[in-house]
């Protein structure tokens, strides 16, 4: 046996030929292993642990542990509910979602974010929904010194306040029924809507108005307005929203923000072919 980039290769039957060895030698080992790990996670129907990944990849557990620790800290993979089993994470989805129909969604939405931040004087956000969260792709700060912020690539829960209502308003009736038949609504604050019929009324209002709002439902002292962005075939592509502290946004101003968000979301949807 001999080693090439810390991997054992058997020189007997089935051994790589010279060109294959040269091709593998040109790879950066850590990058090669990281992409193999990501591929394994993408092909699995469920999160995988270090032992499973070690067997699948033919790598030592210590090597796999180092890879998953690094990738998790970068947000490229995540461990659901704190379990030591991993799946692709919001950081990777943020990278992948920056192209919509071969165009950069952020480039298309950036003028709308800038207008919203200027008009509302609050922070405007662009995010893409996944199974249980929404990943922030871009944001623009408004005028107030104490404005709301979040790291690009970070994620908020799928049903977070106005954003959650905007997402659900884009679903068909069957998907809503299946999703809410799984259990109770999560509680973020004392003002979070926990009653499903009440929540569905808010979702219907959001669908009718083109935007959803919330007052202290996701974070105490924060108000937000959000709207869905659609692509071809009326497919939900993203969510755009504006959020600000309650002291900067009264109820009348929140309604105005919702109108502005709905208008910008509709314009972006048209640009995406909706």
PECORZI-V699997 format. One record per helix or strand. SS is the DSSP state (H for helix, E for strand). FROM is the first residue (numbers start at 1). TO is the last residue. If there is no record, write none. Layout:
BEGIN
SS;FROM;TO
SS;FROM;TO
END
This chain:
BEGIN
E;2;4
E;7;9
H;18;25
H;29;43
E;48;49
H;50;57
H;61;73
E;77;78
H;80;82
E;85;88
H;90;96
E;99;100
E;103;104
H;105;120
E;123;129
E;133;140
E;155;157
H;161;169
H;173;180
H;196;209
E;212;215
E;222;230
H;232;234
E;236;245
H;246;248
H;251;271
END
